[in-house]
């Protein structure tokens, strides 16, 4: 079974970085990544029916236009069952508290520890599969 993950980040090199760090999972056909450069693009992608459907969203908090926290609020209304992991360059307690209060599954800081992120992604997917 191939699982879709939507990564939302305005940094242009993020796609290459994720494809490199998750290359084993991609090669085995376990994961498919979809990428959006903005929260608005992410909402459009989710509404147009990504294939495979996104079972997890990884979103940066600080982006031009709609912020990742605003996206999270929309996703909690539109797609309440989709886990969302927030990513931020600013590991301050206010962002963490707000993200978790809105309904984020977790929050990770940049630079991303991809070993820890892989464990978190697999844990979230296992929990979702068991539900």
N, C-alpha and C positions, 0 to 999 in steps of 0.2 A: 504494500500500500504506500503510495507516494503522498506526502503531506506538504501542503503549501504554506510558506511563510512570507508575509509581506513586510519588507523593510522600508521604513519611511525616514529619509534623511536627505538633506540638501547638499551634503558633501559629495562631489562628483566621483571620488575614488572609492566610495563605500561598496559599490557593487563588486568591483574587483577584489576588494579585501574579503568580503563575505564568501565569494566564490572560491577564493584561495583557502580560507580557513575551514570551510565545510566541504572541500573537494571530495573527500572520501564518501561522505553521505550523499553527495550529488552523484558521484560515479555509481554508487550502489542503487541509485534511484529511490532513496528513502525520502529525500527532500527536493522541493522545487522552490526557488526563491523568486518572488516578484519584487520589483523595486519601484518606489515612488519618490520623486524629488521634493514633494510638498504634501502637506496634510490634505489639501484640496484634491490633488492627484490621487492620493490614497483612497479617499472617499469615492471618487469616480471609478477607480479600479474595483473596489469592493462592490459597488452598486452594479457594475457591468458583468459581474459573475466570473471571477478569476477561476481558471482551471489549472491544476486542482484548486479547489476552494481553499482560501487561507484559513488555517486552523490556529494561527498565531500571528500577532502583529508585534513587530519591534519598531518602536518609534523614537526618534530624537525629540527632545523637548523644545529646544530653541531652534526655530526655523522661521524664515520670512513668511509673512502672511499669517495664516492660522497656525498657532503653536501646537506642539505635540500634546499639551495638556487639554487644549480645546478639542483636538481630535479625539482624545481619550473620552472626554465628556460625550461627544457625538456617538462614539462607538458603544458606550455603555447604554445608550438609548436604542441605537439602530441594530447593534449586534452584541447583546449582553453576554452571550456565551463564548465569545472569542477572547481568549486570554491576550493581554497586552503587556509587554515588557517595555518600560520607558528607558531611554538611554540619554545621558546628559554629560556634558563636560563639566558641569557644576554640581558637585556632590553635596550641596547644602541641604540641611534638614528641612527647610521650607518646601523645596521642590519635592523631596522624598515624601513628606507628610501629605502634601497636596495630591501627588500622584496616587498614593495609596488610598487616601480618602475618596478620591474619584472612582477608584476601582482597578488600578493597575495591579497586575499580578506580582510585579517586582520592579525594581529600578536598578540599573547598572550605570557605572560611571566610565567615561572615556579617560584615558585610552582603555578600550575594552579588553578584559582578560578573556580571551576566546576559549580557554580551557574551562573556566567557570561558566561562561555563557553557554557552551555546548551542553554542560551538565544541566543547567537551568532549562534550556530548550527541550532536552530529552525528558526531563522531569515533568515539565508542563504538558508535553505531548502524551506522556504515559498517563498522567492524571486525566487528561481529556479523553483518551481512549478507554479508560476504565469507567468513565461516567456513563 
